[in-house]
């Protein structure tokens, strides 16, 4: 993971996401709704709901939106249901792409995801075609601004909490955990630190370099996928 800062990717996409905030909120509401419908309205006992709420907080979604989504999920008359489907494919130069969706219409989602790949230099693959190139990890970012702590002290705190790895830049401490340990590490660290980002993610085991032309085509693919109302998250192993 060294040298491939997830935080840089988060910042790079932030400007684009700010322009699409309404669409992002709609996706988050759907994710919160389904998590609460499946596992109940209490984030203390519903880990999926806690993750969705953390994501909403990181995206500055108003608490009222969160509360309304949970209230709607607990309404017995509410019949909407969404299903998680993961698509795997390839971008330019063989870049591996994972697309996590939440949909109430699998035919629609499959068709629109395929079109996004086909029109942007990629191709949709079979199940298992690229998933093996990623590991499920916990990711926690702690911004260093106004934080009086050095790298060694942060590393000790992270390891004591159960983390696997720490990457440090001038701006942020990036902490990685095993997927199964994420919740305990997050809960331990947030006692003493403000977490700028805390999520489960897919971390590539290898990276594929892109030249400028391929990068432009690839970013078009990512934009097309993220514009899809059914797409929650897109992961890839492009080195840009």
C-alpha positions in Angstrom: 0.0 0.0 0.0 3.0 2.3 0.5 3.1 5.1 -2.0 -0.5 4.7 -3.1 -2.3 7.1 -0.7 -6.1 6.6 -0.6 -6.3 10.1 0.9 -5.0 11.6 -2.3 -7.7 9.8 -4.3 -10.3 11.0 -1.9 -9.1 14.6 -2.3 -8.8 14.3 -6.1 -12.4 13.2 -6.4 -13.8 15.6 -3.8 -14.1 18.6 -6.2 -16.1 16.4 -8.6 -18.2 15.0 -5.8 -19.0 18.5 -4.5 -20.8 19.2 -7.8 -22.8 16.0 -7.4 -23.6 16.4 -3.8 -27.4 15.9 -4.4 -26.8 12.6 -6.2 -24.4 11.4 -3.5 -27.0 12.2 -0.8 -29.6 10.2 -2.6 -27.3 7.2 -2.7 -26.4 7.5 0.9 -30.1 7.8 1.9 -30.8 4.5 0.0 -27.8 2.8 1.7 -28.9 4.0 5.2 -32.5 3.0 4.5 -31.6 -0.6 3.4 -29.1 -1.1 6.2 -31.8 0.0 8.8 -34.5 -2.1 7.1 -32.2 -5.2 7.1 -30.6 -4.9 10.6 -32.7 -2.5 12.6 -32.4 1.3 13.4 -29.7 1.1 16.1 -26.2 1.7 14.8 -24.7 0.3 18.0 -26.1 -3.2 17.1 -26.2 -2.8 13.3 -22.7 -2.5 11.9 -23.9 -1.9 8.3 -26.0 1.0 9.5 -23.0 2.4 11.4 -20.9 2.3 8.3 -23.5 4.0 6.2 -23.9 6.7 8.8 -20.2 7.2 9.0 -20.1 7.6 5.2 -22.9 10.1 5.4 -21.0 12.1 8.1 -17.8 12.1 6.0 -19.8 13.5 3.1 -21.4 16.2 5.3 -24.9 14.9 4.8 -27.4 16.6 7.2 -28.5 14.6 10.2 -32.1 15.2 9.2 -31.6 13.2 6.0 -30.2 10.3 8.0 -33.0 10.4 10.5 -35.7 10.4 7.8 -34.1 7.5 6.0 -34.0 5.4 9.2 -37.6 6.4 10.1 -38.7 5.4 6.6 -37.0 2.0 6.9 -38.9 1.3 10.2 -42.3 2.1 8.6 -44.1 -1.3 8.2 -45.9 0.1 5.2 -42.6 0.8 3.4 -42.1 -2.0 0.8 -39.0 -0.8 -1.1 -36.1 -3.2 -1.1 -32.6 -2.9 -2.6 -30.1 -5.7 -3.3 -26.3 -5.5 -3.3 -24.6 -6.6 -6.5 -20.9 -6.4 -7.3 -19.7 -6.1 -10.9 -16.2 -6.8 -12.1 -14.5 -5.5 -15.2 -11.6 -4.0 -16.9 -10.6 -0.4 -17.8 -8.0 0.8 -20.3 -4.7 -1.0 -20.2 -6.3 -3.9 -18.2 -7.0 -1.9 -15.1 -9.1 -3.9 -12.7 -12.4 -2.3 -11.6 -14.9 -3.4 -8.9 -18.4 -1.8 -8.9 -20.5 -2.1 -5.8 -24.2 -1.4 -6.5 -27.4 -1.2 -4.5 -30.4 -1.7 -6.7 -34.1 -2.6 -6.9 -33.8 -3.6 -10.6 -30.9 -5.9 -11.5 -31.7 -5.9 -15.2 -31.5 -2.1 -15.4 -28.3 -1.9 -13.3 -26.5 -4.6 -15.3 -27.4 -2.9 -18.5 -26.3 0.5 -17.5 -23.0 -0.7 -15.9 -22.2 -2.6 -19.1 -22.9 0.4 -21.2 -20.5 2.5 -19.0 -17.7 0.1 -19.6 -18.4 -0.3 -23.3 -18.5 3.4 -24.0 -15.3 4.2 -22.0 -12.6 1.9 -23.2 -13.5 -1.0 -20.8 -15.3 -4.3 -20.7 -17.5 -6.0 -18.1 -16.0 -9.2 -16.8 -17.2 -12.4 -15.2 -17.7 -12.9 -11.5 -14.3 -13.5 -10.0 -12.4 -12.0 -12.9 -10.7 -9.2 -10.9 -12.0 -9.6 -7.3 -8.9 -11.6 -6.4 -6.7 -8.6 -7.0 -8.2 -6.8 -4.0 -8.3 -7.3 -0.3 -11.1 -6.1 2.0 -9.5 -3.7 4.5 -10.6 -1.1 7.0 -9.4 2.4 6.3 -9.2 5.3 8.8 -7.8 8.8 8.1 -6.8 11.2 10.8 -5.9 14.7 9.6 -2.7 16.1 11.2 -3.7 19.7 11.3 -3.9 20.9 14.9 -2.8 17.4 16.0 0.3 17.5 18.2 1.5 13.9 17.7 4.4 12.4 15.8 4.4 9.4 13.5 5.9 7.0 16.1 3.3 7.8 18.7 0.5 7.5 16.1 1.9 4.1 15.0 1.9 2.8 18.6 -1.7 3.9 19.1 -2.8 2.3 15.9 -1.0 -1.0 16.6 -2.3 -1.1 20.1 -5.8 -0.7 18.7 -5.3 -3.6 16.4 -4.3 -1.9 13.1 -2.1 -3.5 10.5 -0.3 -0.6 8.9 0.2 3.2 9.0 1.0 5.5 6.2 2.0 9.1 6.9 2.0 12.3 4.9 2.2 16.0 5.8 -1.6 16.1 5.9 -2.9 12.9 7.2 -2.3 9.6 9.1 -3.7 6.7 7.1 -4.4 3.6 9.0 -5.3 0.2 7.5 -6.8 -2.7 9.3 -7.9 -6.2 8.5 -11.6 -6.1 7.4 -12.7 -8.1 10.4 -10.8 -5.8 12.8 -12.1 -2.5 11.4 -14.9 -1.8 13.9 -12.7 -2.5 17.0 -9.9 -0.3 15.7 -12.2 2.5 14.7 -13.9 2.5 18.1 -10.6 2.5 19.9 -9.1 5.3 17.9 -12.1 7.6 18.0 -11.9 7.8 21.8 -8.7 10.0 21.4 -8.8 11.2 17.8 -11.3 12.8 15.3 -11.6 10.5 12.3 -11.8 12.3 9.0 -12.7 9.1 7.2 -13.5 5.6 8.5 -14.7 2.9 6.1 -14.4 -0.6 4.8 -12.7 -0.5 1.4 -11.1 -2.7 -1.3 -7.3 -2.3 -1.5 -5.5 -3.5 -4.6 -2.7 -6.0 -4.2 -1.0 -4.6 -7.4 -1.3 -1.4 -9.5 -1.4 -0.8 -13.2 0.2 2.4 -14.6 -1.7 4.6 -17.0 -0.3 7.2 -19.5 -2.1 10.5 -19.9 -4.3 9.4 -22.7 -5.4 6.2 -20.9 -5.9 8.2 -17.7 -8.4 10.5 -19.5 -10.3 7.6 -20.9 -10.3 5.8 -17.5 -11.5 8.9 -15.6 -14.4 9.0 -18.1 -15.3 5.4 -17.1 -15.1 6.2 -13.4 -17.3 9.3 -14.0 -19.9 7.3 -15.9 -20.1 4.6 -13.2 -20.3 7.1 -10.4 -23.1 9.0 -12.2 -25.1 5.8 -12.1 -27.8 6.1 -9.4 -27.4 2.4 -8.5 -23.6 2.5 -8.0 -22.4 3.0 -4.4 -18.7 2.5 -4.7 -16.1 2.0 -7.4 -12.6 0.5 -6.7 -9.7 0.1 -9.1 -6.0 -0.6 -9.3 -5.0 2.2 -11.6 -1.8 4.0 -10.8 -2.2 7.6 -11.9 
